[in-house]
Amino acid sequence: FSVLSFLFFTDMLIYWIHRGLHHRLVYKRIHKPHHLWKIPTPFASHAFHPVDGFLQSLPYHIYPFIFPLHKVVYLSLYILVNIWTISIHDGDFRVPQILRPFINGSAHHTDHHMFFDYNYGQYFTLWDRIGGSFKNPSSFEGKGPLSYVKKMTEEKRNSHAENGFKNEKLFSGEFTKTE
C-alpha cells in the first residue's frame, strides 16, 4: 500500500509543481535549462536548475513525514524514482500497450519536451487528464521524435535555400555549401 500511495501522492504534487514551473514568469529563470533538450536524453533527466531540482524533490521528502515509511522502502523508492526519471527521458522506454493510457512513459515525456504544454505527470496520465494537459503521444500516431527532427531540418533547409544557401542531401551528411 505504501508504495502505491507514494507514487500517487508524489505524482499529484510533481504534476502541479512541474506545471507551475512552466508558468511564463518562472519558466525562463528556473525550468528552461531542462528544456534545452527538445528530444530528451538520459543526460537531460538530471540537467536542471538547482531551484527546479529542489522544488521537484519536495514531494518525495514530504511524503514520509505524512505517511511514515520504512527506511529501506524509502531508499528503494528513491532509487526507482531516479531510474524512472532517466527512463522517461530515454526515448526508448516502452510501456506495455495495455498500460499506455495510464502510464506516462518516454513517448509522453518526449511530447512534453517537444510541445511544452502537455504531459507534466511523472508516472501516470491521471493528473494531465484532470488538468486538461494530456496529449496522446505523437509516436503512438506514427509521428515520433525522428519525424519532428526531420520536419525541423526540412524547415531549416528551406529557410537556408530562401536565403541563398543550398544544403543538399542533408540527411546523408553531405553539404554543398555551409554557413
N, C-alpha and C positions, 0 to 999 in steps of 0.2 A: 504493500500500500504506500509506503513512504517514497519509493522510487517514482511511482506514477504521480503522486501528489506533488513531488518535487518538480517533475517535468512539466506538469500543467501550471503550477504556480510560477515557475521561472519563465515559462513560455509566455504567460499573460503579461508579466512585468517587462520582459525583454521586448515584447511587441510594442508596448506603449513608450518605453524608453527609446527604442530604435525609431519609431515613428516620430517622436519628439525631436530626435537628432536630425531628422530630415526637414524640420521647420526652417524656413528661409533665414531666420535670424540666428540660428545655431549652426546650420549645416556647414557653411563656408569655413567657419573658425574651428569646428571640432570634428565633424564626421567626414568631411571631404577627403582627407588623406586616405581613408579606407576605400573610397570610391574612385581612386585614381586608376584602379583596375576595372575596366569595363567588362572584361572577361576574367572572372576571378580565378585565382590560383591558390594552392595551399599556402603559399607565402603571404598572400593578401589576407588570409584569415586572421592573422595576428598583427597586421600592419594597421595601426590606428593611433590617433592622438591619445595621450595619457588620460585626459578627462573622459574621452569616449570609452576607453577601456575600464576606467573606474565606474562610470555610470552603468555600463552593461554588465559589470560583475556584481553590482549590488544585490540583485535578486538571489544570486547563489549564496550570498553571505547572510542575507536577511532570513531566508527560509529556515535554517537550523535554530534561529532564535525563537521563531514562532512554533515550529514543529521540530522538536529535538530529533536528531539523527545520531546513530552510532558513528563514531569517527571513521571506521573502516568504510561504511556506506558513503559517508560524505566525501572521503578521499577518492573512492571508486567513481562516484558521480563526477567529481572534478576532472578525473582523467577521461571519462566518457564524454563529458561536455567538450573538452578540448579536441578529442578525436572527431566528434560530430562537427564541430566548427571547421576543422580542417577539411572534413569530408564534403560539406556542402559548398566549399569553395573549390573543390577538386574538378568539377565539371564532368566527372566520370562516375560519380557515386550514384548508383541506381537503386531506386526504391521499387519493391515488387509492385507489379501492375495493380493488384487489389488494394494496396495502401496508398497509391498516388493521390487520390482525392483528399487524403487526411494528413499525409506526411510532407513536410517542407524539405524536399531533397535538393540536390545541387541544381536541378533544372529550374526549380522555383527561385533559388537564390541567384542563379545566373541571370534570370529575367529581372530580378530586383536590381542587379548591378547595371543591366542594360537599359531598363525603362524607369528606374528610380522610384516611382510612386507606388510600387506593388510589392507584395510578399515580404513583409517585415518580420514575420514569425521566425522563431528559432527552430522549433521542432515540428509544429503542427500548423495546419492551414486554418484552424478554428478562428483565431482572432482576426486574421485577414478577412475571413468571410464575414464575421460580425462587424468589423470596422470598414467594410467596403473596399478593402485594398487587395483582395485576392485576384490574381491573374493566373489563368491556366497557362502553364509553361509553354512557350512558343515551340520548344523542342518536341513537345507532345503533338504538335500540329505540323511537324516536319520542318520547322524553322528554328534551328539551334544556333549556338554561338558562331559556328562557321558561316552560316547564312548571313548573320549580322556583320561579320568581318568582311565577307565578300562584298556586301552592299556598301559598307563604308569605303572600302578600297575602290570600288567602281565609281562612287561619287567623287572621291578624291582624284581618281584618274580623269574623270570627265571635267572636273574643275581645272585640272592642270592643262588639259587639251584646250580648254577655252582660253587659258592664259598663255598659250603658245608652247606648252610643254607636251611632249609625246612620250608617254610611258607605255610601251608595247610589251606584250607577254608578261604582264605584271605578276601573274601567279607562278610563272616558271622561274622568276628571279632575274630575267633579262630586261634591261632597260636601254632605250636608245638615247635618252637624254635625262639627266637628273637636275635637280635644282641647285 
